[in-house]
Amino acid sequence: MEDLKERLPISIVAEKMNTTPLNVLMHIKRNLLQGVEEDGIWMIDCQSLEVLLAKTGGSKAKDVCASGCGKKHSCGGGCS
């Protein structure tokens, strides 16, 4: 039976987090958000989003950049 959790599309989640869809995917990769791909669109679990936003004060998590990033959040890009 399919899981009936409430989900939001990645574009809406990115807006709520004031970031990019790519950064949201990095949050999923780091297990900071729960999401599944449905028909080519990533859908994010609303409860995991609420938990993250409460923990981060309504923003994205720190230290989500790739560990190989030499700029260490000083690049001014979407992940800093």
Backbone as a printed PyTorch tensor [residue, N CA C, xyz], in Angstrom:
tensor([[[  0.8410,  -1.1770,   0.0000],
         [  0.0000,   0.0000,   0.0000],
         [  0.8880,   1.2430,   0.0000]],

        [[  0.5130,   2.2320,  -0.7830],
         [  1.3140,   3.4460,  -0.9020],
         [  1.2080,   4.3000,   0.3560]],

        [[  2.3350,   4.8990,   0.7180],
         [  2.3970,   5.7820,   1.8720],
         [  1.5820,   7.0410,   1.5720]],

        [[  0.7080,   7.4310,   2.4780],
         [ -0.1720,   8.5660,   2.2400],
         [  0.2780,   9.8280,   2.9730]],

        [[  1.5560,   9.9490,   3.2670],
         [  2.0720,  11.1440,   3.9240],
         [  1.8580,  12.3520,   3.0240]],

        [[  1.6910,  13.5020,   3.6490],
         [  1.5730,  14.7330,   2.8800],
         [  2.9510,  15.1160,   2.3570]],

        [[  2.9710,  15.5360,   1.0990],
         [  4.2360,  15.9130,   0.4610],
         [  4.0590,  17.2060,  -0.3200]],

        [[  5.1690,  17.9060,  -0.4980],
         [  5.2130,  19.1210,  -1.3050],
         [  6.2380,  18.9400,  -2.4080]],

        [[  6.0020,  19.5470,  -3.5850],
         [  7.0050,  19.4720,  -4.6470],
         [  8.2660,  20.2460,  -4.2660]],

        [[  9.3740,  19.8160,  -4.8030],
         [ 10.6790,  20.3880,  -4.4560],
         [ 10.7460,  21.8950,  -4.7060]],

        [[ 10.0730,  22.3840,  -5.7340],
         [ 10.1110,  23.8200,  -6.0310],
         [  9.4830,  24.6410,  -4.9060]],

        [[  8.3950,  24.1490,  -4.3420],
         [  7.7350,  24.8460,  -3.2330],
         [  8.6040,  24.7890,  -1.9780]],

        [[  9.2070,  23.6400,  -1.7320],
         [ 10.0890,  23.4850,  -0.5690],
         [ 11.2810,  24.4300,  -0.6880]],

        [[ 11.8520,  24.5380,  -1.8820],
         [ 12.9810,  25.4500,  -2.0930],
         [ 12.5790,  26.8890,  -1.7730]],

        [[ 11.3820,  27.2920,  -2.1920],
         [ 10.9060,  28.6430,  -1.8830],
         [ 10.7540,  28.8350,  -0.3780]],

        [[ 10.1780,  27.8510,   0.2980],
         [  9.9750,  27.9520,   1.7440],
         [ 11.3060,  28.0450,   2.4890]],

        [[ 12.3370,  27.3870,   1.9510],
         [ 13.6540,  27.3870,   2.5880],
         [ 14.5330,  28.5340,   2.0970]],

        [[ 14.0210,  29.3130,   1.1310],
         [ 14.7860,  30.4070,   0.5310],
         [ 16.0990,  29.8980,  -0.0590]],

        [[ 15.9810,  28.8390,  -0.8570],
         [ 17.1480,  28.2240,  -1.4730],
         [ 16.7560,  27.6680,  -2.8380]],

        [[ 17.5930,  26.8270,  -3.3920],
         [ 17.3660,  26.2470,  -4.7150],
         [ 16.9150,  24.7910,  -4.6060]],

        [[ 16.2630,  24.2760,  -5.6530],
         [ 15.9190,  22.8540,  -5.6570],
         [ 17.1510,  21.9540,  -5.4990]],

        [[ 18.2730,  22.3410,  -6.0760],
         [ 19.4950,  21.5460,  -5.9270],
         [ 19.9140,  21.4600,  -4.4590]],

        [[ 19.8070,  22.5650,  -3.7420],
         [ 20.1600,  22.5480,  -2.3260],
         [ 19.1950,  21.6670,  -1.5380]],

        [[ 17.9270,  21.6520,  -1.9260],
         [ 16.9570,  20.7660,  -1.2730],
         [ 17.3710,  19.3100,  -1.4970]],

        [[ 17.8060,  18.9860,  -2.7070],
         [ 18.2900,  17.6260,  -2.9800],
         [ 19.4870,  17.2790,  -2.1000]],

        [[ 20.3540,  18.2390,  -1.8510],
         [ 21.4930,  17.9970,  -0.9580],
         [ 21.0070,  17.7130,   0.4640]],

        [[ 19.9450,  18.3840,   0.8850],
         [ 19.3660,  18.1130,   2.2030],
         [ 18.8240,  16.6870,   2.2620]],

        [[ 18.2280,  16.2240,   1.1640],
         [ 17.7270,  14.8450,   1.1120],
         [ 18.9030,  13.8750,   1.1840]],

        [[ 19.9490,  14.1540,   0.4110],
         [ 21.1240,  13.2810,   0.3920],
         [ 21.7530,  13.1550,   1.7760]],

        [[ 21.7280,  14.2310,   2.5390],
         [ 22.3340,  14.2470,   3.8770],
         [ 21.3360,  13.7960,   4.9640]],

        [[ 20.1730,  13.2900,   4.5220],
         [ 19.1170,  12.8160,   5.4370],
         [ 18.5820,  13.9050,   6.3590]],

        [[ 18.6380,  15.1510,   5.9060],
         [ 18.0550,  16.2530,   6.6660],
         [ 16.5930,  16.4540,   6.2920]],

        [[ 16.2200,  15.9810,   5.1100],
         [ 14.8370,  15.9810,   4.6310],
         [ 14.5370,  14.6010,   4.0740]],

        [[ 13.2660,  14.2340,   4.0950],
         [ 12.8240,  12.9760,   3.5050],
         [ 12.0720,  13.3060,   2.2240]],

        [[ 12.4200,  12.6150,   1.1500],
         [ 11.7480,  12.8640,  -0.1180],
         [ 11.7760,  11.6490,  -1.0140]],

        [[ 10.8570,  11.6370,  -1.9670],
         [ 10.7820,  10.5710,  -2.9610],
         [ 10.5310,  11.2060,  -4.3200]],

        [[ 11.0160,  10.5340,  -5.3410],
         [ 10.7790,  11.0030,  -6.7010],
         [  9.5260,  10.3190,  -7.2310]],

        [[  8.5590,  11.1180,  -7.6680],
         [  7.3070,  10.6060,  -8.2100],
         [  7.1060,  11.1900,  -9.6000]],

        [[  7.0900,  10.3340, -10.6000],
         [  6.8890,  10.7710, -11.9900],
         [  7.8600,  11.8780, -12.3840]],

        [[  9.1130,  11.7580, -11.9560],
         [ 10.1470,  12.7120, -12.3370],
         [ 10.2030,  13.9740, -11.4950]],

        [[  9.3470,  14.0880, -10.4900],
         [  9.3230,  15.2720,  -9.6260],
         [  9.6090,  14.8310,  -8.1940]],

        [[ 10.5810,  15.4900,  -7.5680],
         [ 10.8860,  15.1750,  -6.1720],
         [  9.8160,  15.7750,  -5.2810]],

        [[  9.2870,  14.9390,  -4.3880],
         [  8.2650,  15.3430,  -3.4300],
         [  8.8540,  15.1870,  -2.0280]],

        [[  8.6960,  16.2270,  -1.2190],
         [  9.3170,  16.2750,   0.0970],
         [  8.2570,  16.0790,   1.1760]],

        [[  8.5760,  15.2300,   2.1350],
         [  7.6870,  14.9570,   3.2570],
         [  7.5040,  16.2240,   4.0920]],

        [[  6.2590,  16.6440,   4.2850],
         [  5.9610,  17.8810,   5.0140],
         [  6.4520,  17.8470,   6.4570]],

        [[  6.3260,  16.7130,   7.1070],
         [  6.7570,  16.6200,   8.5050],
         [  8.2670,  16.8130,   8.6260]],

        [[  9.0390,  16.2190,   7.7090],
         [ 10.4950,  16.3960,   7.7770],
         [ 10.8710,  17.8490,   7.4960]],

        [[ 10.1150,  18.5240,   6.6220],
         [ 10.3630,  19.9380,   6.3470],
         [ 10.0780,  20.7750,   7.5900]],

        [[  8.9620,  20.5120,   8.2580],
         [  8.6190,  21.2540,   9.4730],
         [  9.6910,  21.0840,  10.5430]],

        [[ 10.1870,  19.8600,  10.7080],
         [ 11.2330,  19.5940,  11.7010],
         [ 12.5010,  20.3740,  11.3520]],

        [[ 12.9080,  20.3360,  10.0840],
         [ 14.1170,  21.0530,   9.6670],
         [ 13.9610,  22.5540,   9.8650]],

        [[ 12.8280,  23.1130,   9.4450],
         [ 12.6280,  24.5560,   9.5750],
         [ 12.5900,  24.9830,  11.0390]],

        [[ 12.0240,  24.1580,  11.9030],
         [ 12.0140,  24.4710,  13.3350],
         [ 13.4340,  24.4440,  13.8980]],

        [[ 14.2250,  23.4840,  13.4400],
         [ 15.6000,  23.3260,  13.9240],
         [ 16.5090,  24.4470,  13.4230]],

        [[ 16.2540,  24.9420,  12.2050],
         [ 17.1410,  25.9360,  11.5930],
         [ 16.5980,  27.3560,  11.6780]],

        [[ 15.4550,  27.5300,  12.3110],
         [ 14.8790,  28.8680,  12.4100],
         [ 14.2380,  29.3290,  11.1170]],

        [[ 13.7870,  28.4030,  10.2950],
         [ 13.0780,  28.7460,   9.0660],
         [ 13.9630,  28.8890,   7.8510]],

        [[ 15.1260,  28.2940,   7.8790],
         [ 16.0680,  28.3980,   6.7690],
         [ 16.6000,  27.0200,   6.4220]],

        [[ 17.5900,  26.9960,   5.5410],
         [ 18.2510,  25.7350,   5.2040],
         [ 19.2970,  25.4060,   6.2600]],

        [[ 19.7170,  24.1600,   6.2810],
         [ 20.7240,  23.7230,   7.2470],
         [ 22.1090,  24.2270,   6.8450]],

        [[ 22.9620,  24.3900,   7.8180],
         [ 24.3560,  24.7680,   7.5440],
         [ 25.1410,  23.5200,   7.1670]],

        [[ 26.2600,  23.7140,   6.5250],
         [ 27.1730,  22.6240,   6.1750],
         [ 26.5480,  21.5550,   5.2830]],

        [[ 25.7770,  21.9850,   4.2890],
         [ 25.1780,  21.0400,   3.3550],
         [ 26.0100,  20.9540,   2.0800]],

        [[ 26.9330,  21.8850,   1.8840],
         [ 27.7860,  21.8690,   0.6900],
         [ 28.5620,  20.5620,   0.6060]],

        [[ 28.9830,  20.2490,  -0.5930],
         [ 29.8010,  19.0570,  -0.8060],
         [ 31.0790,  19.1640,   0.0170]],

        [[ 31.4780,  18.0720,   0.5880],
         [ 32.6780,  18.0870,   1.4270],
         [ 33.9180,  18.4740,   0.6350]],

        [[ 33.8890,  18.3040,  -0.6840],
         [ 35.0260,  18.6500,  -1.5170],
         [ 35.0520,  20.1030,  -1.9480]],

        [[ 34.0800,  20.8850,  -1.5210],
         [ 34.0150,  22.2910,  -1.9100],
         [ 35.1430,  23.0480,  -1.2150]],

        [[ 36.0650,  23.5810,  -1.9960],
         [ 37.2110,  24.2930,  -1.4480],
         [ 36.8710,  25.6600,  -0.8960]],

        [[ 35.7010,  26.1850,  -1.2470],
         [ 35.3630,  27.5400,  -0.8120],
         [ 34.7390,  27.5730,   0.5750]],

        [[ 34.3220,  26.4250,   1.0760],
         [ 33.8090,  26.3040,   2.4470],
         [ 32.7950,  27.3960,   2.8030]],

        [[ 31.7730,  27.5050,   1.9970],
         [ 30.6430,  28.4050,   2.2450],
         [ 30.9720,  29.8790,   2.0570]],

        [[ 32.1060,  30.2160,   1.5160],
         [ 32.4330,  31.6240,   1.3230],
         [ 32.2570,  32.0550,  -0.1270]],

        [[ 31.6790,  31.1840,  -0.9350],
         [ 31.5600,  31.4900,  -2.3570],
         [ 30.4120,  32.4440,  -2.6550]],

        [[ 29.4730,  32.5730,  -1.7330],
         [ 28.3230,  33.4280,  -1.9900],
         [ 27.3010,  32.7720,  -2.8930]],

        [[ 27.5070,  31.5050,  -3.2050],
         [ 26.5710,  30.7820,  -4.0540],
         [ 25.3650,  30.3110,  -3.2820]],

        [[ 24.5750,  29.4520,  -3.9140],
         [ 23.3340,  28.9920,  -3.3230],
         [ 23.4950,  28.1510,  -2.0800]],

        [[ 24.6880,  27.6620,  -1.8030],
         [ 24.8520,  26.7790,  -0.6460],
         [ 25.4840,  27.4840,   0.5370]],

        [[ 25.7810,  28.7460,   0.4230],
         [ 26.4330,  29.4040,   1.5640],
         [ 25.4350,  30.0690,   2.4680]]])
